[in-house]
Every structure is written in C-alpha cells, then in structure tokens.
Amino acid sequence: MQHQALLSETYPVNSVVSVTLTTSEVLEGTVYTTDEFSSSIVLRIALPHTTLSSEMRIIHASAVSSCRIVKQEAENSSNALSVPLSVVSQKSLEEREKRAILLADESFGHINEKASPQGQAVFDRLVKACNQVVWKGESILVLNQVRVDPPYGRNNCQLVAATGNLDKGSLERVQKIVAG
C-alpha cells in the first residue's frame, strides 16, 4: 500500500503555490487552509489593482493536475495568514442546537393540515402580530378572545366571550390583520 501525502504537506499553509487544474486553468495564490475530510484546498488569490481584498477559491484536490510551490512562506512573516480562529464552546453549540430545535417544534405546531392555504397564511400573519394564536379544529383562536372561522375573511371573525371594550378593540385589530 502506497503512502499518500496529507494535503497540508502537499499544500503548506501560507505558501504561495501555482496550481494547474484539470480544466487547464492556472491559479496562483496563498494556501489559506486545507481540509482532509473534504479533500479541499482553500487559496487566497490577490485581486489586481487592490490590496484591500482578495478572492477565496475552494478547490477539490482531485481537480488539481499539478502543483508547484512558488514561495515557501516563513511562519513569522508579516504576509502570513494570521487571522485567529475563534474558540467554539461545545456548551454554546449545544444551547444553540436546543434553541433551534425548540423553534422548529414551535413552528411545526403552527401548521394545520386541515386548513386551507389561505387559512394557514392568515394564521401565520396573526402569529406574527399577536403571538398568542392557536388552531381549534379548522378555526383560529387569537388571544383566547377572537375566533376566525373558514374561509378566514374579515367577516368570519367573532368574539368568543365579550367582557368589555378591550375585546371589541381586539376584534377590530384581528379583522384588520385578517383583511391583510
């Protein structure tokens, strides 16, 4: 079995390389990083007429037909790619994942398979405006005060139990949202 060199050995970080792709395109740039898992090389290619930005190219190793190291960059060089990578905490990743799962579960709870597309669109508008909105069968219950029945028009809104002027204001607000 033949030993295959690691990408990081073939394409040393911070070195300037000239690579010829299988498409005959020739690229010259500084090796930003390599990734063994995806077999990728990331090159930073200087743009003509500016030093303020550069092009980043991700190249699959199988797309390289030849490589020549133009200049081996010293580790302490001022041109070295020295942008530090931020530290990622496993705990913060797990918390973000839990938040994303909770939001996804909440979003799935807002979908009513029995409702028409128009009814689902009205429900989505009401959730954005009122937040306390639930499905009751094919009807929409808003703030436990206003029910919107199919076909989900302005005239299909009614108070569930009137207890004062606040409820009438809620009904008018829901009617405006339903009307679009």
N, C-alpha and C positions, 0 to 999 in steps of 0.2 A: 504494500500500500504506500502510495506516494504522499509525502507531507505537503499540504497546500498552505502557503503563507497566509497569515492573517492580513486582512485589508489594511489594518493600522501599520503593518510592516511594509506593505507594498506602497501605500499612500500615507507617508508620515504627516501627522498634523503639523500645520504651519510651514510645510514645504511648498514651494512653487512647482507645479507639475504641468506638463503638456500631455494631454491625453487625446488619442485618436479614437473616435467612436466607430462602431461597425457601419455607421452611415457615412463614413469618411469625413465627418465634421471634426475639426481640431479645436480643442478648448485649452486655454492656458489660464490657470488660476491657483489660488492658495487653498490647500486642503483645510477645510474648516473642521470636518469630523468624518468618521466612518462608522458604519453600523453593520456589525457582523450578522445580526439576526435577519435584516432585510437585504443584505449584500449591497448596501448603498454607500456611495461616496458623495460628500457634500463639498462643492467647490465654491469659493468666493471669487468671483471674476470681476476685476476692476472695470468700471464703465469709462469709455473715452470721454474726455472733456470735463470730468468732475472727480473730485476726491471725496465728496460728501456721501456718496452711496455706492453700492456695488450690487451685482447680480448674484443670487444664490442659485446654484444648479444642483439638483439631486440626480445622481446618475447611478443606474444599476450596474454593478460590476460586470455583468455579462455583456453590457453594451460597449465596453472598452476593449478595443482590439490591441492597442499598445499604449504604454505609459513611459514617459521619460521625466526624471526629476531634473528640473531646470536649476533649482537652487534649494539647498537644504537649509532651512531657517534655524538659526540658533534659538534655544529655549528662552534666552533672556533678551531677545531682540525687541526693539520698540515696535516693529511691524507685526509681532506675534499676535495671534488671535487670543486676546486675554480677557474676553468677556466672561466673567464668572457665571456659572450656572447656579441658580437659586436652589437652596435646600428645600426639598419637598418632604413634609412630615407625613408619615403614614396615617397618623391620627386625623389630620386635617383632610386627607384624601377620603378616609372612611366617613367622616362627617359630611363632606360634600356629596358622597355617594348616597348616604342615607337621606339627605335633603332632597336629592334628585328623585329618589325612589318614592318618597312621600308626595312630592309634587306630581309625579306621574300617576300614582294611585288616585290622588285627588282629581286629576284631570279625567281619568277613566270613569270616576264616579259621576262626572257631569254628563256622560254620554247616555242617551236614552235610545235604545234600538227601536222602540215602538214609535218614537216621534218622527214626524216628517222632517226633511232637511230644513224647511222654513222654521219649524218649531225648534230645532236644535240651534239654528242661527239666532233666534230670539232669546233662547236660554243663554247662549254664550254672551250676547250683548248685556243681558240682565246681570250675569255673574260679574262682568267687568265693572258695571255701575253700582251694584248693590251688595255683592259678595255673599249675602245670606240668601241663596236661591237653591231650591231642591225640586226634584221631579216627584210628583204624586200621580202615579199612573202616567197618563199622557198629558196631564196638566202641570203647569209650572207654579210653584208656591214661592212668593217673594216676601221676605221679611216676616213670614207667618201671618201676613195681613192681606196680601193680594194674590188672587189665583188667576192665571192666564190659561184659558182653555183653547183647544184646537178650534179654528185654524190659526190661532195666535195673532189675531189682529187687535187693534186698539179697542174695538167694541167687545172683545172677548175677555176683557179684564174686569174683575169684580172683587169687592171687599169680601173677605172671609167672615169677619165679625167686626162691625163698626163700633169704635169706642170713643170717637171724638174727631176733632179737626185734623189731628196728625194723620189719621188713617186716610182721610179724603186727600190730603197732600201726597201721601204715599201712592194712592191710586192714580192721581194725575201724573206723578213722576213716572210711574211704571208705564202708563199709557203713552207718554212721550217717548220712552225708550223703545217700547214695542213698535211704535209707528216708525221708528228709525230716524 
